[in-house]
Every structure is written in C-alpha cells, then in structure tokens.
Amino acid sequence: MPVDGVRHGGWVVAMLAAALLAAAPAAIAAGPSPAASVLVPGFGLEPAGQVVAALAQPVRARGPGFTVTVTGVWAWQRDTYVDITVAGGSGDAAAYPDTANLVGADGRAYAHRGDAFGAGVKGATAQLWFAPLRRGASLHLTLVIPVDPAVRIPLRLVPVADLRSPASSGPWITVNGVTLAAIPYRVGTGRIVEVVVAGTPPGDPSGQVGLDGFRRPDLVERNGRVWALSLVTPFAGGVAQYAVPGGARLAGATVVVQGVAAQVVGPTRQVTLRLPASGAIAVDIPVVFGSAKATLTRVDRLDPTTVRVDTTGSGPVRLGGVTVSDGFAQRLAPDGALQWIELHVPRRATRVTLFLSLPDVAVTGPWRLPVGR
C-alpha cells in the first residue's frame, strides 16, 4: 500500500505488505469479528479458536547499543509467531533480527521456520516464526539474540482464556464500514498504544484493512501534544503503534486516523480503451471493485508508445492503486485515491485492453479513537 503517491512496475506492481504476506506461511486472515476474538499485542484481533497462548503485553530489553522490543508473541496450532522491533545499534542485532532463537523452559530451542522483515518508523522490524509449542510444555519462553554478550528476553505467555477481550478494551469506532480502536499496554515505566482493526473492508469479507496507507494516524494528548508514530507492522493482522514514555498523560488522549488503506479480493476487471493518434480524448468508463469505485475520464497519448489514463472517484470508499496489464506507473492523490495510470502501448495501436486486478481501496475517515482503558 503506497505512501509516496507513485507506484511503478509492469504486470505486477509490488507492494511491501503483499510481499511480506506472500513470504510468510499461511496465517489466519486478519480482521475477524470482535465477538469471537481476543486481543494479541502486536497482532491485533485474532480468532480465539486459533490462539493457544500469547504474550499479554509487550516486553522491552536492552542490548549492547540497541533496544529490542518484543511487540507480540502468538502461539497457535501450526506455528509460534514472534514480532520484534530493534532500535539503534549496528550489525546483526539491528540489521538481522532473524538471528534470534526461541528457547523453551527445558532449554530446548524451537525450530526456526522463517521470517519476514520491514522498516519501522524507528528501527528494524521482523516477524519470526518457529515450530508450535510442544504439547504440555511450559508457557515460559526465552528469546535469545546471539550478540556478545547475548541478550536473553524472558517471555511469559498466557493461555488464550487470560487474554483481553475486545469488549473490555474499547471503545470501538466504526466509520464508513471500518472499525478501529486504540489499546494501551504497559511496557516497563511507559506504554505502547496500538491502533487495532476489526472486521474487513466494506463490501469485501475476504479483504484486509491496513494501517500503513496514505495517512498515518496521530496520537494527541488532551493538552494538544502530538506523539509520533513508532511502528506500523506490515504483517498479517498488522497494527499501528506509539511508544509513549511514563511521563505522558494519556487520560483524555485521542488517536486521530484520517484514512486507511485496504486490500480487497475479487475478479479481474477488463476494460477496452480507444486510443487517440495524438492528444487526448474524454471517456466515461466506470471501474468497480466491491464498494470501491473509480471512473476513467481521459485517455492522453503522451508519445507514440505511452498513454496516460486519468481517473476520478467520489464517496468515502475509493479505488486506490491497482495492478494493470501493460501499466508501469500510477499516481495516488493525497486521499489515497487513484489519479492516473501510465501504459506502454504499441506504436500504431488504436485500441488497448487492460486487465485490472489486486486493487487497494482508500477508506476515508476520520476516526477519533479515545485511548482505551
């Protein structure tokens, strides 16, 4: 989901979030109903039936020249996921957090099955996945980062029955079909505030809402002080996080989210355009993916082999970036809506058929989220 407004590529327009999700093993789809879910720090809402145990709140530790925060641990029947961020330092500890090992209370390590990486707002982020917890094993684990000296981080997991329920953590605010909440967790003397998504994009129960879209949220204290965003996790079930020191006054604080991006699932759309020999012509061709709509309004032949197609959208749910056959660049408006697509075409072509797929959707707010209990 692009932030800088321009996307480049050919048949496949790569996105960081999509690449990481493709690299990860099959995970449970994000955005479940709050009624059947539990809150897993660092992951957001997850189906209660697919959580064996989890970390009840983030854990932070210091190493030689760096700080590592375990933002979440989610153990289920097939894997054990560990999300971490590393700030400061250099070398393996900061650049390659996949060197960490997960060790049980009996001293035996869990097999490392894979990892995915992202660039956090502050520092490196990683999601590591290990073998599932051994049957009957202790929920007391240790994450070991093999630097000199080694950093050992105790992780006290709790069973699913002891995790916070969404009902006890609200309020949950719904705007234009997307439901969000701001959840605080204590970490040492400070706190981490997470913005969590419930549900799926409007009109698409198979899609996924992301918080790494076109407008980053702001955490605002009652006195008007604004806290900078610390992290947006690009992994399945991702959350936005703020690291707030102990002196901050969160009573009356609000997280303001201006808009979110979503990935939706649906059949490929086919559009045939008549091409001018030169100059531009007006068109009026609607493109609809679920509740997201855009209209192709103008076809401009920039040179014999390059065509720009202008688009416009209206309403609270708009078409964002989309994968286009023969497309090599796109521009998004500040509100996340698609503005134009540029295409490669044969020199003497008078028509072109486009295949549009894998769309992003821009859902506008704002959401004003009181920081929960």
Secondary structure, DSSP 4 states (H G I P E B T S, - for coil): --SSSEEE-SSS---HHHHHHHHSPP-PPS---GGGEEEETTTEEEEGGG-SEEESS-EEEEETTEEEEEEEEEE-SS-EEEEEEEEE--THHHH-GGG-EEE-TTSPBPPEEEEEEEE-SSSEEEEEEEPPPPTT--SEEEEEE-SSSPEEEEEEEEEGGGSPPGGGT---EEETTEEEEEEEEEETTEEEEEEEEES--TT-TT-EEESSSSS--EEE-TTS-EEPP-EE--STT--EEEEE-TT---TT-EEEEEEEEEE---PPEEEEEE--SSEEEEEEEEEEETTEEEEEEEEEEEETTEEEEEEE--SSEEE---EETTEEEEEE-TTS-EEEEEEE--TT-SEEEEEEES-EEEEEEEEEEEB--
